[in-house]
Amino acid sequence: MPDRPKTLIMHHRSGIGDLVWHIPYFRAIGASSRNGKASLMARPSARAADLLAAEDWLEQIIEFDRRPRRQERRSGRHDGLWAQLGFAADLRRLHFDRVFIFSGRVRYAWLAALAGIPRRSGFGFSPLQRLWLNQPPYIAPHSGPGNWVYPEASAFAIAHGLVQAPLLPRMQVLTTALAETGKRLAPLPRPLVAFAIGASEAAKNWGGTRFGELADHLTASGCGIVLLGGPAEQALAEQIRSGVAASCQDGVLPMAQPSLQSSAAVLRLSDCCVGNDTGVLNMAAACGCHAVGLFGATPKLNHDPLIDGIEGQGMDRISVAMVERRVLDLLGKR
């Protein structure tokens, strides 16, 4: 495919779940690009290199490190005008033929123009962003209910002929991760339920006490439990496991580790996932795992039939009994 364009994709959202929602559209862009691959510009917090390690459309990750999340407590490498001008100069040296900007923000179109990328497509929400773009059509901001990120990405991909209709987010998992994880999960009882216990903010966290009570009930009914989170959730995972009857604790496996591919492998091999509104919950559906999402602080997600949301006015309004019933319904064990 030597005559196809060398392509850059700019993704500006900071979350893992946000990146998951875009995978099918990035895959379509890669298929129409040189050598069937595209490069991706992403924020460090999206963990793109790990999340997308099994995707064959990905040529390289280019990190744009501006305004890290508040909880990271650091300054970004590309904060400030001079750092961004330097970033644009680095992009210029890569000689991209076109860019797809999955954002309505002016900054990314400006960076692409400074980088000398000849064909620049973006959402085009404002006249100022369109000043730096030159490849319409443009789309309108999402005005319906619920989260706007996935609908806008879908509308943009459809408008540019990349896909014919919205695609469900689905991700690839490394075969090595599946093999290694399968060995770790083999001793656990079945069916296997993964708990997505992490949260980007306290208001989204159902809490160790409730997760522990749910784990206790599910293990008593014969289920195995895997507790998924990052290193920051290690203490929470141990708290949850301690809430399970001593005779059933061997059926609970804490996996608070940094590898997203290992977590994806767990989800691919699990029968169900239950958890906070977090990246892992979105990964579950993208790995083909039915997920019960707990939405006490945000509207429930409705873009994927594999995510079964439970809403409450605050996480403390979502009872253990409600979640247990929903999980057992999915498992066919109620």
N, C-alpha and C positions, 0 to 999 in steps of 0.2 A: 504494500500500500504506500509506495514512496510519494505518490502525488497527493495524498491526503494531508490536511493541515496539521501542523504541530500545535497542540491545544493546551491552554491553561484553564482550569476551573477555579474561580474564586468563591470560597465559602466563608462567610463571616460569622456564623453563629458559634457560640462558645461551648455548647453542650454535646455530649456523646450522643444522646437521643436525637438531637437536631441533625447530626451528621448521618445517623442511621436512616432517617427519613429521606435523605437525598440519594442514597446509594443507587437505586435503579436508574435515576436520571443521569448520574455521573457515568454509570455503566454504558448507557446509550451514547453519551458523548464520546467515550473512549472508543466505542465500536466504529464511529465515523471519523476517527482521527488517525494520524500517522502511526503505522504499525499496530493499530488497534488499541492504542494507549493514550492516556491524557495525564497531565500533571495536575496536582491539587494543591492550592494554597489554603491552609487551614490554621486555626489558632491552636496553640499547644494544649489547651484544656480539652479539645475535642479528641485527643489521643488518636489521631488519624493513622499514624504508622502502625500501631498495634491493631486497631479496629479493622483496618482494611488490608491486613497482611496477606490474606488469602485471595484478594481480588486481582484478577489477571488484567484488568483494564488500567491499572495504576502504574504510571511510569516513575513518578517521584513525588515526595511530599515537600512542599515549601512552606515553612512555618512563618506566619505573620504574627509577631508577638507584641501586640499593642493593647494596653489597658487590660491586664490580667484580671481575673475575678477577684473581688475584694478579699475573699478568704485566702487567696494565695499570698497576700501580704508582700508583694514585691513590685518592682517596676519592670515594664516590658522592654525588650531590646529595641523595639521600634516605636517607643513613645517619643513624641517630638517631631518637629518638621524635618530636621536634618537627618534623623534616622529613617524617616519615611522616604526622603529623597534618595538616600543610599539604597534602600530596599528596591525602589523603582529602577535604579541603575543596575542592580543585580539581576532583576527580571529582564532588563533590556539585553543583557549579555546572553540570555538563553534563547533569544530569537524566536519567540512564539509567533505563530501566524494569526491566531484568534484566541479570544477569551470569552468564556461564559461566566457572568457575574451573578451569582445567586443572592442578590441583595438589591435593595432600592436606595442604598446610601451612596452619596456623591463620592466619598473618599476612594472607594474601590475603582470606580470608573476613572477618576483622576489619576490614580496610580497606574492603571492599565494604559492610559494615554501617555503618561510620562515614560512608561516602559517601551513605548513605540510599537505596541501591538496593533497591527493594522485593522483587524476586524474585532470590534468590541460590542458585545451584546450584554444587556443587563435589564433589570426590571423596568427602569425608566419611570419611576414614580413621580419624579419632579423634573421640571424644565432644566434645572441646574445639573442633574445627573445626565440628562439626555444631551447636554452640551458636550460631554466627554464620551458619549456613545455614538456609534454610527451604523449599528446593525439592528434596526427594528425587526419585528414588532415589539411593542412594549405592553406591559400588563398593568392592571389596576390593583391597588391593595385589596387584600381579602376583607370583605365586609360582613361575612356571615358569622355564626356562632363558633365558639371553640378556638383552638389554637390556629394561628395564621400561617405558621412556617411551612407545613406540608402542603396546604392548598396553593400557596404562592409558588412554591417550587414546582408543583404539578402544572399550574397554569403556564409558567414560563417554559417548561419543557414541551408542552403541547403547542404553545404559540410558535415555537421555533422548529416544529416538525420532528423533534427528537423521539417522541412517542405519540401514540394516537389517543391515549386516555390515561388517567392516573394509574400508576403502578404501585402495588403493595411493596413496602420496604422489605427486602430480603437480603441477607448477607451470606458470604461464604465463610467457612471455617476451615482452618488448616487441618489436614489429615493427621499430621503429627500430634496436634493438640487433642484431636478426637481419640487417638489411640492411647495417649498417656492418661487422659482424663478418664477414659473407659476403665482403665485398670484401677484408678483410685475409687471409682464409684461402685465397682463390682461387689464389694462386701455389703453395701447398703441394701435395706429392704426395698421392695417395689410395691406399689408405684412410688416414683421419686418426685418430690416437690422441691423446687428451688425457691429460696427466699431472697428477694432483692432488698437488702436491708439498708443500703446506703441512701443518702439524700443530700441534695445540694444546699438545703437550708432546713433549719429545725422545724419549721411549720409543715414540711412535707414528710416528716418522719413519724411513723406510726408508733415507734418506741419499742425498746427491748422487752418490757413487761408483757405487752400484748403479743408480740411475735413469739415470746417464750411460751405463753399460754396456748397459742395456736399450735406451735411445734409439739407441745405436750399432748394435745388432743389428737393431732394427726399421727404421731408415732404410736399412740395407744391403739389407733385403728389399723396399724400395720404399715404406715408409710415410712419411707426414708426421707430425710431432710438434708439439703445442702444450703449452707448460709453463704451467700455471695456478697462480696463487697471488696473495697480496697483495704490497704494496710490500716487506714484510719478507722475502719470498722472492726478491727480485731477484738477490742474489748467488748464491743456490742455483741459480736458473735458468741463470745464466751458467756456473756450474760444470758443470751437467749438459750444456749445449750444448758445452762445451769437451771433454767426453768422447766426442763424436761425431767420426768421421773427417772431416777438413777437406773432403773432396769431397762430404760429405752434410750439412754444417752449414746449408746454405740451406734444407734441409727441416725445420729445427727453429725454431719461433717462440716465444720467451719472451713471456708475457703476464702478468707480475707487476704487476697494476694493481688499483685499489680497487673497481672496479665489479662487483658480483655479477651484474647483468643482462648485462654483456658476457661474463662467464664462463659464464652460463647459455646465452647464444647460441652460444658455442663448443661447449658440450656438446650442444646441440640439433643442431648441424651436424656433429658428430664421429661416427665409426663405432664408437668404443670409448673407454672411459676406464679408466685404471689409476692407483691411488693409495692414499695413506695413509687411515686411518680418520679422515676429516675432513668438514667441511661440504660441500666441493666434491664428494666422492664421493657423498654423498646427493643433492646437486643433480643429479648426472649421471643417476641413475636417475629422479629426478623430472622430468627433461627428456626421458626416453625413450631414454637412451643406456646400452647395456650397460656395466657397470663391473666391473672386477676389483679387489676390495678387499684390502688387505694388513693382516692382523690379527695382529700379533705381540705386542701389549700388551693387547688387548681381545678378548672373544669376537666371532666374526664375526657380522655382521648376517644374519638369515634371514627378514626380513619382506617382502622385495621380490625377485621372481625376476630382476630386472635387475641385482642385486648378486651377483656370484660371488666369494665370499670364499676367500682362502687364509690358513690359520692356521699359526702357528709359535710355538714357545716363545721369544719374542723376535724382533724384526725381522731380526736377523742370521741367523736360521734359515730365512728365506724367500729362496731362491736366485734369481738372475737367470734361470736356466734354467727354474725352475718357473713364474715369472711370464710369461716369453716364450712358453712352450708354451700357457699359458692364454689369453693375448692372441691368439695365432695361431689357436687353436681358435675363439675368438669371431669372428675376422675370416674364418675359412674359408680361411686361407692356409697352414696347417701342411702 
